Amino acid sequence: MGIEFERKVSEIFPKSKGGTLSAMQVSPKSFHFGTQNKGETVFLLTRAAAITNFGWIVATILLCILPFIAGSIITGALLFFRIDITDIVTRPLFIPVTLFIYFILVGTYAFSAFTKWYFNIYIVTSERILDYDYVPFGKYKISEASLKNIEDVTQRQIGVFPNIFNYGDIIIQTAGERTQFHFDKTPNPSYLRDKITDLADILKQGKSND
Amino acid sequence: MINDISGNQILIWGVKALVILLLVVFLFFTFAGFQQARLVNSAVKTKLSGLINLIGILFLISIVVSIFLVTLI
């Protein structure tokens, strides 16, 4: 299976593509995972399409602007209702500390949203597929299936945004214990589906030739 | 001596205590999240692994600093 397998794989993945922050990396060079076997090569590393980060990025920008807008609204409301909080607000450090705590909260929200995107990865190696499911402050789950066990790969793009920005879900049926794998919101799902199927076929051919 | 403490001051200390309590709870959850992120970070090694760990530590330090700052107001 060695040289012939490598030749066929080099036809499927001719060159390395994508940077550290790319949603899809082909043959990533500086990537390793904890349970990687000796001689096991990572062919594809994918995560949700970059456009899916739009929501939390916009929310973070709005939350950063909010104190400056809210400050004038609160001041206006206090003047209107004739509530005097001069004693509290004029205390040294009150406004800087309040803003500091506020921006820590905003920063934590943005950072956890980023790590959720960054660590929710799907890996296709020369032996298996791996699904890293990570929710900050919540769950962390890793599932894997052998490429030889892949029976069917389905691509699904539902909705306006997935069709405009070309991202979608990949559903992989396997013969293993866990029968379905979902690669959610991956960029270029057609490419991914095609490559996974090709790779599984090569391995199955190698197995039947052995 | 009890007459020297005004209602306003009691309110301020009450709010301070509440904010500190909330920050301690927040610190606990952030620490749990950070430990979880470290676990994933060790399972998946990328170029950004070190940077993500560093940012997590900075957040934890910032929360501890903010707890002290609240007591100073």
Boltz contact constraints between the chains, C-beta under 6 A:
constraints:
  - contact:
      token1: [A, 20]
      token2: [B, 46]
      max_distance: 6.0
  - contact:
      token1: [A, 20]
      token2: [B, 47]
      max_distance: 6.0
  - contact:
      token1: [A, 20]
      token2: [B, 48]
      max_distance: 6.0
  - contact:
      token1: [A, 30]
      token2: [B, 47]
      max_distance: 6.0
  - contact:
      token1: [A, 31]
      token2: [B, 46]
      max_distance: 6.0
  - contact:
      token1: [A, 32]
      token2: [B, 45]
      max_distance: 6.0
  - contact:
      token1: [A, 33]
      token2: [B, 44]
      max_distance: 6.0
  - contact:
      token1: [A, 34]
      token2: [B, 43]
      max_distance: 6.0
  - contact:
      token1: [A, 91]
      token2: [B, 73]
      max_distance: 6.0
  - contact:
      token1: [A, 93]
      token2: [B, 72]
      max_distance: 6.0
  - contact:
      token1: [A, 93]
      token2: [B, 73]
      max_distance: 6.0
  - contact:
      token1: [A, 94]
      token2: [B, 73]
      max_distance: 6.0
  - contact:
      token1: [A, 97]
      token2: [B, 69]
      max_distance: 6.0
  - contact:
      token1: [A, 97]
      token2: [B, 73]
      max_distance: 6.0
  - contact:
      token1: [A, 100]
      token2: [B, 66]
      max_distance: 6.0
  - contact:
      token1: [A, 101]
      token2: [B, 66]
      max_distance: 6.0
  - contact:
      token1: [A, 104]
      token2: [B, 62]
      max_distance: 6.0
  - contact:
      token1: [A, 115]
      token2: [B, 37]
      max_distance: 6.0
  - contact:
      token1: [A, 119]
      token2: [B, 40]
      max_distance: 6.0
  - contact:
      token1: [A, 134]
      token2: [B, 40]
      max_distance: 6.0
  - contact:
      token1: [A, 136]
      token2: [B, 33]
      max_distance: 6.0
  - contact:
      token1: [A, 137]
      token2: [B, 29]
      max_distance: 6.0
  - contact:
      token1: [A, 137]
      token2: [B, 33]
      max_distance: 6.0
  - contact:
      token1: [A, 140]
      token2: [B, 36]
      max_distance: 6.0
